[in-house]
Amino acid sequence: MSFGRARLFLSLFALAAVAAVAAENPPPPPPGGGGDAGAKPKAAMVIEEEQAADEPPPPAPTGDEKRAIGDYVRDNSAAITDCYARRLQERPTLQGKLVARFDIGANGKVIGAIADGIADRDLIACVVQVVRKWEFEKPASGGKLRIAYPFRFEPKPTR
């Protein structure tokens, strides 16, 4: 490589390094919010915590309502069993307790659901999808209800 080409190569390398540093450390915006009027706004995200004092959590069901919800979950849990059976094909030793937590809205439809307890994202995602489709009787209180329903998963022994 000639001296001229080596110098050109080093110059280009130095420019690329300067550009990379500039991209990582952009200059601060001008004071007063000035700048290019036609520029697109940049995305920003602010994480705010829920304030528990604003709205208390929905109550858990009691009495006959609790029994009716439990009966509905047991009668409609075949799809959850299917979620587990599919995951067992990839993870034959997968087992444990998974708790599905969901809120029933005033209209009886599930308005939010999560699950935890077993470290398998695919199983959790499948269970949450199933639970979000459930529809219950309208809560007697006329408001929301909060449910936590445990599922115990164990592979069946082969004979």
N, C-alpha and C positions, 0 to 999 in steps of 0.2 A: 504494500500500500504506500503510495507516495505521501510526502509530507503535506501537500495541499488537501488530499483526500482525508487524511487523518485529522487535520485541523477542521475540515468541514464536518466530519463525523462527530468530533468532540463538541463542536458548536451546536449541532443539532441535538446531541444528547443533553447538553447543558440547558438548551431552550425547553426541551421536554421536561426536564427536572423542575425548572422554574414554573412551567405551566401546571405541573402536578401539585406543587406547593401552593400556588395561587388558587387552584381549584379547591384544595382542602381548607384554605384559610381565606375566604372571600373578604373583601374590605367591608367595614361596617357601613350601614346606610348613612346617608348624609343627615345631619341634624335637621329637625323640622319636618322630616318625612318627605323631603324633596325627591328628586329623581326623575326618571323617564315617565312621563304621563301615560305613554302607551304600553309600558311594561306590564307583563302578566303578573298578578299577585302570586307569591310563593305559598306553598302549602304550609300550614302550621297546625300543631296539635297541642291541646292543653288537656291534661288529665285532671278531672275533678273527682273528688271523692263524694260518694253518696252521703247525704246527711241524714243520719238515722232519726234525728229529732223532727224532721219534716213530716215523715209519714211512718207510722209504726208498721211492722211486718204484718201480713195477713194472719188471721188466727188459724190454728189447726182445727180440723173438723172434730166433732164429738158425737157420741151416741149413735143413733140410727144413721146419721149422715156419714160417720166414720165407717160403719159397717158396710154401707152401700158403696162407698168408694173402694174399700178393700175388695168387695165382691167383684166390682167392675174391673179392677186391676187384675185380679186372679183370672177372671173370665177372658180377658183380652191380652194375656201375657204370652200367648203362643208366638207372636212375632218377636218378642224379646228372647224367648228360648231359641228361636231361629237365628237371631243375632249371635248368640253364644255358640251354637252349633257350627256356624260358619267360621268363627274365630278359632274354634278347636281344631279345625282342619289345618291351620297354620301353626297354632300353638297348642299342642296336645296336652300340656300340663297346666293350661290356664284355669285358674279356679279362684274362688274367694267371694267376698261380699261386695256388692255394688249397691249404692244407695241412689235412687232416682229422686231428685228434689224438683218439685214443680208447683206452680200456682195455677189454680182454677179460677177463671174470671167469673164475673157476675152472670155471664151468659152460659156458663158450664164448660166452655172451651178452655183447654190448656193455653195459658198465655206466656209461659216461660218455663224452661226445663233445663236442668243440668244433671250430671251424674258424676259420682266419684267413688273411690274405694278400691278399684282394680286398675293397675297401671297398664291399660291397653286402650289407646286412643280410638282405635277402630270399633271396639266393643262399645265404648262410651258414646261415640258418635251415633252408632246404630240405635242404641237404647234411647237416646235423646230424640232421634227422629221418630221413633215409634210413639214415645210418650207425647210428643207435640201434636200428634194426630188424634189423641183421645178426646172424647166429649162426654162429660158427666151431666147429671141433673144440675139444674141451677142451684147454687148454694142457698140454703134456707135463710141465711142472714142477708141475702141480696148483694153481698160484697164478694171479695176474693177469699179463697182458702189457700193455705200453704200445706203441701203434702211432702212427706219424706217416706219413701217406700223402699225397704231393703229387698234385694234379690240375692240368694245364695246360689252360686254356680259351682258345680262339681262335675268332672267328667264321669260318665258311666263306665264302670269296669267292663272290660271285654271278657267274654266267656269262651 
